[in-house]
């Protein structure tokens, strides 16, 4: 999956002289978390988040009068608080790469640039949505996992057992077990009605299947599979 497939293209942009008060109202009205700041040529020059605006807001403990506070807020613009060093990506960036960039830089949104023009934006919520779809998260599915050795053909062996039992794998995700080098966890989802059957089939095929959290994985390691 690529960023260009899920990015938001109906962008909410503001010029740098937009007041903080107006920016706050736009964010609330549009129900968004980020405002893209562009110049007269529609080039991206900054980004402001709802968090940036809240941090720039005066404390409730201020001694200023309402009149004085409103005056100060009317003078403060997004240009004064916006983030200018922006990390951007292209529409051809993969979702997983975008997620990695966000996590590594501790940011929650990435503007998308193509041919030096702003074409979209993607957020952590968008990435999470794709992840949930990828792992087949739904109420009518059953989840289980098997710990396997990191070797060629192991996924095919597991898949073959389920195929022969006429069980369709809706999703399959793998990740390494850090405490057990060379061991990967295969996390699968099948239809809810096939859940018990899938566990029985894999168990009969010599795999120990996890259907719930266990603190000690030792009994489920592939070397202990019969």
N, C-alpha and C positions, 0 to 999 in steps of 0.2 A: 504494500500500500504506500502511495506517495502523498506528500503534503498537498499537492495540487488537487487531489481528489476530495479532500475534506475541508480545505481552508475556507474561511469566511471571505467572501468577495464583496459583500455589501458593507463597505467600510464606513465607519464614523470617524471623520477627520475634523480637525480644528486648526485655525491659523495660530501662530505663536502669541498673538496679542489677545487671545481669548482669556477672559478673567477666570480666576479660580472658582468664583461663585457660579459662573455660567457653565464651566466644565463640570462642576459638581452636579448641577441640574441635568446636564446632558447624560451623564453616566447613570443617574437615577432614572431618567425618562426612558433611555434605550436599554436599560438593564444589562449593562456591560461593565467590564472591569478595567478596560484600557481605552485610552484615547490616543489616536495617532496624530501627531503634530506635523503639518506640512506647510511648505512655503507657497508662494504664488504660482510656482511651476508644478505644484502637486508633488514635489520631492519630499521624501520623509526626512525630517530634521530632528525629530524627538518623539518620545512616548511618555505618557503620564498615566499612572494607575490610580484607582480609587484609593489605594493605600497612600500614595504620594500626596493626594489631596487631603486626606484625613490628617496626615502628619503635619501638613502646612497650616491646618486649621488652628485657630487660637484655642487655648485651654479654657475649659469652663470656669477656671479660677481666675481668669483675667480681670483686671481692674478697669478695663476699658468699658465705656458705655456702649450701648447697642449702636448708636449713631457713629461713634468712632470706629467700632469694629467693622461695620458695614462699609465705611469709607476705606479702611485699610484693605479689606477684601476686594473692593472694586479696583484697587490699584495693583493688586498682585495678579500676575498673568502666568499662564502655563509655561511660558518661555523661561520663567525664573526657577521653576522647580522640575522641569522635564528632564528625563534621562537623555543625554545627547549621544553617548557611546552605545549604540544599539547593535545587538547581535541579530543578524538577519539570515534567512535561508532562501533557497529557490524552490519553485514548485516541484522540482525533481528530487528533492530531499526525501528520503524514506521516513516513515513515521517513527521507526525505532531510533534513527539518527536524531530526529528532532527531539524525541523524549530524552535522549542522552545529553544533548546540548542544554536542554532546560534543567535537567538534574545537576549537571556539572557546574552550571553557572548560577543555579538557584534563582531561576526566573520562571515566570508563569505564562509568558506569551512570546511568540516570535513573529515579527512582521515578515512577509514573503515578498521578495523582490525578483522581478524578471525584466531583463533588458534595462536595468537601472531604474525601473518604475515600480512603485508600490502596487501590488496586485492582490494582496490578501493578508490574513493573519491567522495564526493557529495558537490555541491555548492548551493548557494542561487538561482541561475538561474534554477537549476534542480528542487528545491522545488517549485519555482514559476510556472514552467511548469506543474507540477503535479496539483497544485492548480487550474490553469486555465482549465485543463482537467476535474478536479473534479466538477467544477461549470458549466461545459458545455458551456464555452465561445466559441461562434462561430457567424458568420454573419447571419446565417439562424435561429437564435433563438430569442425568446422574453422573457424579464425578467420582473418580477413583484414581489411584496412582500405583506404579510399580517401580521399584528401584532396580536398575539394570547396569550392566557393565558398559563402559564406553567402547563399543566395538562395532565393526561393520556387520550389518544384517540383523541387529537386535530389534530394531523397529519393525522390520519385515516379519520377524518371528512372531512378535506380539500381534501385529496386524493380521497375519495369516490365521491365527487361532480365532480371532473375532470374525474374520471373513467367512471361514468355514462354518461358523455358527450363525451366519446371516445377520451379524450385528454391525451396524454402520457406525463408524467413528465420526462424531460430529466435530471434534477438535482434538488436537494433540499438541501439547507444549512440553518442552524439555528444559531442565536446568540442572547445573552441576551441584552436587552435595559437597559443600566446602570442607566439611569435617571428614569426608570419605573420598579422597582423591580417586579418580577413575570411575566414579559411580554417578550416574545421572538418574534423575527422577522423571519418569514419563507420566504426565498428568493428562488423563483422557476424559472426554465427556461423550456419553451415548444417550439415546433417548431414555427417559425415566423408566419406561416399561421394560427396557433391556438391561437395566442396571444390575439386578441380581444375577441375571443369566451371564452377563459379561464377567462378573467377578468369579462365578463358578467355573466358567470356561477357562479363564486364565489360571485359576488355582489348580484345575485339573491338568493344565499344561505345564505345571512346575513353577509357576510364579506366585509369589506371596503378595497379595493385593492389599493396599491400604485404602480404607474407606473413611477413616477418621484420623484425627491428630493423635500421634503417639510421641512421647518424649524421647524414647530410646529406639533408634532405627536399626540397631544391631541385628535383631532377629529377622529383619526384612532385607538385609543386604544380599546382593546376588550370590555371594559365595555361600550363603546359607539356604539358597533356594534348592529345593529338592527336584 
